[in-house]
């Protein structure tokens, strides 16, 4: 639903709390307006990033890992001392849709204001009503604040980024399309900010809109291709199967949600109306197809039930447990839940490993991350709802995860896709570092040198003229 930033799941109104500003609009709206705003805030998944698990809603404090460093979500309750209680509707709108907070400082696009720019004036007013009158004020600041390295600690740098990449125009309905399509496009492009995670980004971390929903890495997890392509995307899914997935995080013989997508479902999507979920699914299935060349068949059709139990019967475990075979590791760690032949749990709560997009995709990051961190679900209010799969980060070594991952791929998924030692080590340590900081600093140096060269040239020319 950003390779550059974890968005995941989260609808982030980062860094809105700032200096004292003009008094907010004080008229108290009716209950219906506040409830409408609450629904829209749920669609935007604001609570996921602005609430620490177990903490007070919208009070901030959650540290969001990005390739540029940690960005800490701020207090967006109506507190007049530490939140956004002094914001006027215009200031609120400018922050949410244009990435400029009340004191004039720029927000970082970890807050998906590039998507929220699509939100209409009417919905923005309802969101404002909810945040000012439907959220409990918390008069405390988060323990940490955002502290990015130079030059990204200079928020003014985002003004130039916005000039290049921010489209401030609200959503405009396509009269050639149905009402359902337009509603789905409005939600998917705007509040639900699907492109924020599922669209690849360029070197400056802006979305490549020509590859809308074509899939992108989110630090450690991979947001898959959800275009209409029948092999790489969701072209082979029915609209109802997509709706079921958005509501529950599970579609039989196709996929199950984990990581940031599970958070988005738990905090946001499962709370939307049936009509809105159908509209989103209808729109997503219309997005132009993008295919990964490695997907020679549908990612949900790879593999079949099977086992290699005969090869390990009576065979003692090696003294060095890092040298266990894939079959031994699977039998020891996975078979009790996914069954010996990879069929999944008998009650259907755990999926089969074959005909599963996690093992069928050409990107195996999500398989590795599921092994490392497990699959955890929330109740939608920040409380833990249970582990669908335990984490093996502390149990299995990198070498064992490589062996197990490749066994699972060979037996139940696309056998051409491998898990590598470098991949596992990188994901265990938080993902690949970004080179954007180095590029930005180098760009500044080049810019300064060019400016100096122009200055010297100008001075030399003036002397010749004299």
N, C-alpha and C positions, 0 to 999 in steps of 0.2 A: 503495500500500500503504500535511504538516500545514501548512495555510496559515500557521499561526503559527510553526512550527518545521520545520526540515529533518530530517526524520526519515527520511525516506526510506527511506529505505532503511535507516536505521540503527537497530539495537537498542541504545540508549544507556544505560549505567549511569553517568550523569554524576555527578561529584563524590562518588563513594563514598570515595575516599581522603581521610582527614581526620585527626583527632587520635588519639592512642593510645587504644585501647579494650580491652575485655575479651579475654582469650585465646580464640582460636578453638577449635572442636571439633577435636581432633587425631587421632581415630581414622581410619586409612587405609582407605578403601573398596576393594572389589575392582575389578578391571579392567572388569567389565561395568557397574558403577554409574558409573564415570568415563566410559566410552564412551557410556552413555545420556545423561549430562549434556552431553557434547560435541555429540551430535546435537541436543539441545534448545537449546543455545547457538547452534548453526548455524541452527536454525529461528527463533531470536530475532534473528539477524543482528548479534550483539554485536560481531563483529570489524570490521564496516564502519565504525562510528563510533569505536571505541576503538583503532584502529590507523592510523598514518600510512602511506601507500603506501611500501613498501620498508622500513618500520620493524619493530620487534619486536611480535608479536601482543599485543593487549590492553594495551599500554603507554601508551596515551592520546596526547594532543598534537594530535589533529585538531581544527581550528577549524571549528565548524558555524555557518554564517550563519543568523541568525534576524532577524525584523523588530525585535527588541529589542536586537540586538547579537550579537556572536560568543560562542558558548558552547563552551568548550574541553573536550573529552573527557578524563577523568582516567585514571590508571593503575589498572586493575582486575586486575592480576596478583596472585598471593599474596605479594607483597613485604610484609614486616612493617614496613618503613620508609616506603615510598612508595605501597603498594598497599592491598589489602584483606585481607592475610594475618592480621590480628588479629581479623577479623570472626567472630562466632559465627554459627551457622545462623540464629538469630532476627534478628540485626542485618542479615545478608545479605538475608533475606526482607523485612524492613521496608523496606530500601532499594529492592529490586527491585519489590515489589508495592505499597508505600505511599508511596514517594518520601521517606523519611526516613533519612538516613545515620546511622552509628553514633554520631556526636557530637550527634545530635538536630537538626542543621540539615536544612532541606528541600531537596530536589532540584528542579530546574526540569523541567517536563513535556516538554522536548525529549527527555528520557529517557522513553519511553512506558510509565511505570509504571501509567498508567490502563488500559492494555491488559494488562500483565503481572499486574495484580491478578487476572486470570482463572486464572492458573496454579495448579495443585493443589499441596498440601503435598508430595506425593510427587515431583512434577517439580521443585519448588523444592529439595528435598533433593538430587536428582541434579545439578541445576545447581551447587549449592554444592560437591558432591564434585568436580565437574569443575574449577571455578575454583580450588579449593584444592589439588588434586592432579594435574590434567591440563594446567595452564597453567604455563609457565616464569616464575618470578619475575623481575621487572625492577626492580632497586633504584635507580630514577631517576625523578624527577618530570618531567612535561612542561615544556617551556621557557616556556609561557604558562599563565595561569589565566583563568578566567571573570571578567569585570569589566563587569557590566551597569550602565546608568545608573540613577539614583534614580527611582522607589522600588524597582525590581526588584533592586537590589543588596542589599536587605534580604530575606533568604531567608524570614524569618518570614511575609512577605506571602503565601507559597505555602500556608501553613496554612489561611488563609481560603479560598483557591481550592480546596484539597482538600475542605474542608467542603461547598462548593457542588457540586463536580463529580466527586469521586473516589468510585466505587462499589467498596468493598473486598471485595465478595462474590466468592469464586472461582466458576468456571464450574459451572453445574448442568445436567446432561444433561436434554434434553427427551425424556421417555419415549414421546411420540407420534411421534418421529422415528426414522429408522434409525440404526444404529451409524455408518455412513459420514457421514451428515449431522452427527451430534454430534461426531465426530472433526474434521470440517472446520470446524465452528463453533468448537470449542475452539482450533484452531490459528489460524484467521483472526481471531477476536476477541482471542486472547491473544498467544502468542509471535510469530506472523507480523505482528501489529498492522496489519492491512490498513486498518482505519478511521482510523488515525493520519494517513494521507496522503490517503485517498480519500473522507473524510467532511468536508463543509464545517464551519466553525467560527463560533461567535457572536462578539460584540464582545469578550468576555473570553477568547477563544481556546479555548473548550471545544467539543468535538464536538457537533454538532447531530444527536443520535441518531435523530431523526425523518427524517433524510435520509441514513441509513447508506449509505455507498459511492456517494453521488450525485455525487462529483467535487469537487475543491477545488484551489485554487492553492497551490503550494509555493514561494513566493518567485518564482522565474523559470519553473520548469516547472509543468505542469498535470497533476495526478493525475486521470485521466478517470473518468467515470461507469462503474462496473462492476456496476450492478444488473442485474436480469433484463429490463430494458426492451429491446425488440427494435430500436429505433431508436438510442437514446442509449447503451445499455449493451451487455451481452454476451448478451442473450436470443437472438440469432441464431447464437451460437457453440455448437458441440457441446461436450460435456464433454471429449472428447479434444483438441479444438482448444485449449481453455483449458489443459489439462495440458501440451500441447506448448509453449504460450507461456510458462508458468511454468518449464518446464525449459530452454528454449532462448532465450527472448526473441523468438521469431518465429513467426507463424502466417500462412501464405500467404493473400494477398488480404484480410487483415484488419488486422494490426498488427505492429509491431516495437518492442522496448523500447529506451529511451534514458534518459539522465539518471539520476535516483534509482531508477527501476524497473529499469534495467539493472544497477545496483549491487546491488539486492535479489536479483535473479536470480543474478548471479555469485557473491555471497558466501553466499547462503542457499538460495533456493528450488530451484536446480538440484541441490542436494545432498540434497534430501529424497527419501524413498522414493516409489515409484510409487503405493503405496496412499495415502500422505498427500497427494500432489499431487491425486489423484483426489478425495479427501475435501474438500480445499479448493475445488476446482472445483465439486463437487456442491453445497457450501454456497453459494458465491457465486452460482450460477445460481438459487438459491432466494430470494435477497434481494429484497424487494418492489421492483417496477419504479418508477423515477423517470425522467421524460422531460423533456428540455429542449425548449421549444416551437420552438426554431429547427431542431431535427432532424426535418424533415418526411419523411425516409426514413432508412434505416439509414446510420450514419456510414461503413460499409465499402462502400457501394454507389455513392458519388459518382464521377463522372468516367469518362474513357475515354482510350485511346491517341490521341495527336495531336501535331501540331507546327505551327509557323509559319515553317518554314525559307524558304518562298518569299518571305516579307516581308522577309527580311534578306539574301538572295543579292545580291551586288553592291553592297550598301549599306555605305558606309564607316562606321567607328565615329565617333561624335561626338568633337570635341576634348575636351570635358568628359565624362569617362567616367561621371560621375554621371547623365548624360542617356541612357545606353544603354537600349535597350528591354528589356522582359522577355524577349523571344525571344533577343536578343543575349546577355544575361547568362546565360540558361539554356544556350545553345549553348556559351558560353565556360567556364562553371563546372560544369555539371551533366551535360551530355549524354554525356560520356566514360564516366560510370559508370551513370547512370540511363537511358541511351540517348536518341536524338533524340526519340522519341515517348513517353518516360516509362515504358517497359516494365520497367525494372530491369535488373540484370545478367543475362547469359545463364546463369550458373551458379546463379542464385537466391540468391546471398549478399546482394544489394542488392534491396530490394523495388520493385515498380512504384509510381509515385506516385498512380495512380488505384486505386480500391477499397482505399483505405488510410485508416485512422482518423485519421491525423495531418492529412491534407488534408480529411477529411470532417467533422471535429468543428466545433462552433460556437465553440470556443476555439482560436485559432491560435497560442497561445504556444509549443507544442511544435515547430511548424514553424519559428518564428523561432529558438528555442533550438538546434534541430538545425543550422540554418545558422550560427549564431554559434559554437557550441561543438562541433559535430560529434557523432558517436556513437562512444563509446569503451567497450571491454569489458575486464574484469579476469579473472584466472585463478582468482579465489576466495580467493587468499592475499595479495592486495594488490599483486600484480605486474601490469604492463600486458600485456594479451593482444593488443592491436591496435586500430586505428581502422577501424571499418566505414564511417565518413564523416569526412572532414577538417573541421577548424574553419575558418570564413571570417571570424572576428572581426577578424583583422588584414588581411584581403584586401579585404573589401567594406565600403563606407561604409553608414551608416544608410539613406541615400536609395536606394542600390543594393539593399539587403536588402528595403526596402519594395516596390520595383519587381519584384524577383525573386519575393518571396513572393506578391504579388498575381497575377503571371503563373502561378505554380504552382497557386494556388487556382482561377483562371479555367479553366486548361487541364485540370487533373486532379482537382480537389476540388470542394467546395461553393462555387460562384462568389459566393454572397451573403455569404460570410465574408471580411472584409478584413484586411489587415495595415496598420497605421497607423504614421506616423513617431513619434508619442508612445510607442506600444507598443514599438517597436524600441529607442528611446533608453532607456526605462525598463528593459527586460530587459538591455540591454548593461551598464547601470550597477548591476545586482544586484537589480532588482525594485522595486516600489512601497514607499515607507517606511510604517511602521506609525504610526497615530495613537494607539496604545494608551498610549504613554509620556505624551503630552500629556493624554489622558483620565484616566490614573491620577493625574497631578499635579493636574489640575483637581479631581478627586474628593477628593483630600486637602485641598485649599484649601477646597472647599465644606464638607467635614466639619468642619474646624477652625472655620469661620465659624458653622456650625450649633451647634457645641459652645459657642462664645463667646456666641452669642445666647441659648442655653438657660441658660448661667451668669448672664448679665445679667438675664434674666427671673426667675430664681430669687432672685437677690439683691434685685431690686426688690420681689418679693412678700414676702420676709422683712422688708424695711423697712416695708412697709405694715402687716403684721401687728404689728410692734413699735409 
